[in-house]
Amino acid sequence: MTGFERWLCRHPKTASVCGGLLCFAIVLALSGKAMMAQLGRDLEGHQDRLAVQIRVMADENAAISDRLLTGYSTECTPQNLARMNALLFEYQTQRDIGIYDKDGRVYCTASMGLLSQPVADKETRYVNRRGGKAWVNTQTPASGGRGTLVMGLGGFNIAMSPSAIANITHQSDVAWLGGDSTPVYVRKGTPDDLLNVIRGLEASGESGQTVLWDKGVMVSLRRIDGTLVRVANYRYFSNAIIDNPVLAGLLLALSIGFGLLAKASLKPWIARRTSLRRLLPSLLTSGNLRCVYQPVVDLATGRPIACEVLVRLQNEDTLLYPDSFIRLVQELGLEWQMDSAVIVTALGELKRLSLPQSGFGVAFNLLPASVCHDRITALFAEQHAREDMPRGIAIGLELTEYHFSDALIPELHALRDLGYHIAVDDFGTGYSNLNTVRKVAPDLLKIDKSFVFDMEDDSARSSLIPEMVAIARAVNAKVVAEGVEDARQAEQLAALGVTYGQGYYFARPLSLSDFADYLRSHGILADTLAA
């Protein structure tokens, strides 16, 4: 038993709870990843829409600038101003047009006409690709005291609509214009340490999405194509839940559901595994061990000549079959405890029958670790001395073909020399050849039931039965066919040279009382079952 298995045995409830929590954590982590992906998609979609608005403003500004430079004069005449106002109505994001005098001051605007006092431009910080100048957060005569973006080119400047600029800035968290590293806009409430990180990312040329795990923030930087504008938006991880409450709730419910399902599924599995490990040593006793007996029949006469002893374990109301505990018996090193208990129990039960004293066979299955000449002979000698052993029976010892090894052969020879019948069980399922079988020198070869089942289909596997009979004859062994289910199979096997048969056609594995009734019905027993 490994250390983990011992821990399971001591803490089955804790193990099931931990398993449920682990499943919950895994599903929650996957859900968190899905929420992060959704957060990234939300940021990307937001910036896509923002980029469209900025490009519309840039394209309109370029178009109106071209038309001003090529079709309008810098005179402050009613006719020229009327044309400029008509031009402004064609675009959505421009509010006013200013005209420069010969000293580079705005002396006239489309909305206000001739100004009482010319207005000089502020210090220029930004220059666009066309050589135009730009001023941010600048008040114009028509802006109503609100700051806006003003673009100057040639003899004109164009003031953007303050509401259009506000709409863009409200959708940005940090924005830059031109090649200046100082942001022209920072959302109020942005923490200084986060702003410093964002500015560092922008200065290093980063673009796209960056996850700042230590701050619980996802940052998306976008350079707007065709403009000198860069924007950054950020979202805290908590925004993924706030912005998508239904999705977050569904994923949380899914995580909890999987955790509870895992806990519920693990609990019976752990209980079965740990309880059987704990109970197995005590189950391998006469009080919990159940022996059943399956007859072996002479195919020529139909008369029972032997039985194979099979084992079951009674665990409270559950009857356990070998496939559920044999592997565990081997893992725990309980092979001899089980095999010896089966031998003692079966001999004690069979002693209650008046079996014929002419060599009726009783075969026991042994695991490889139990095959020890000294130990086996000592056990049977003890049973004989205590008179707990039927008289005149022939003891058979069966090992499956894939359990044979060179180390076991001397032990088997020693047992055979003492009169025990050696049988190779499930023959044909392992890798034995004629040379290996000769080394073992068994008394019986038991053909695996899968070959008998395939006889109905006349398959390639069933065609190997004559070869197995030939191998048996070569080593002076008789053949038993397992899994015989109908009269046709029995007749075919007899015709192929098989001596004995075993299977549901003759009898299922029987309790002692049913086995006694079976033998009595075939004239083997005359007496009733002894108390």
ABEGO torsion letter per residue (X at the ends): XBAAAAAAAABAAAAAAAAAAAAAAAAAAAAAAAAAAAAAAAAAAAAAAAAAAAAAAAAAAAAAAAAAAAABBABBBAAAAAAAAAAAAABAABABBBBBBAAGBBABBAAAEBBABBBBBBBBABBBAAGBBBBBGBBBAAAGGBBBBBBBBEABBBBBBAAAAAAAAAABABBBBEABABBABBBBGBBAAAAAAAAAAAAAGBBEBBBBAAAGBBBBBBBBBGBABBBBBBBBAAAAAAABAAAAAAAAAAAAAAAAAAAAAAAAAAAAAAAAAAAAAAAABAAABBBBBBBBBBAAAGBBABBBBBBBBBBEABBBBAAAAAAAAAAAGAAAAAAAAAAAAAAAAAAABBBBAAGBBBBBBBBAAABBAAAAAAAAAAAAAAGABBBGBBBBBBBBAAABBAAAAAAAAAAAAAGBBBBBBGBGABABBAAAAAAAGBABBBBBAAAAAAAAAGBAAAAAAAAAAAAAAAAGBBBBBBGBABAAAAAAAAAAGBABBBEAAABBBBBAAAAAAAAAAAGABABBBBX
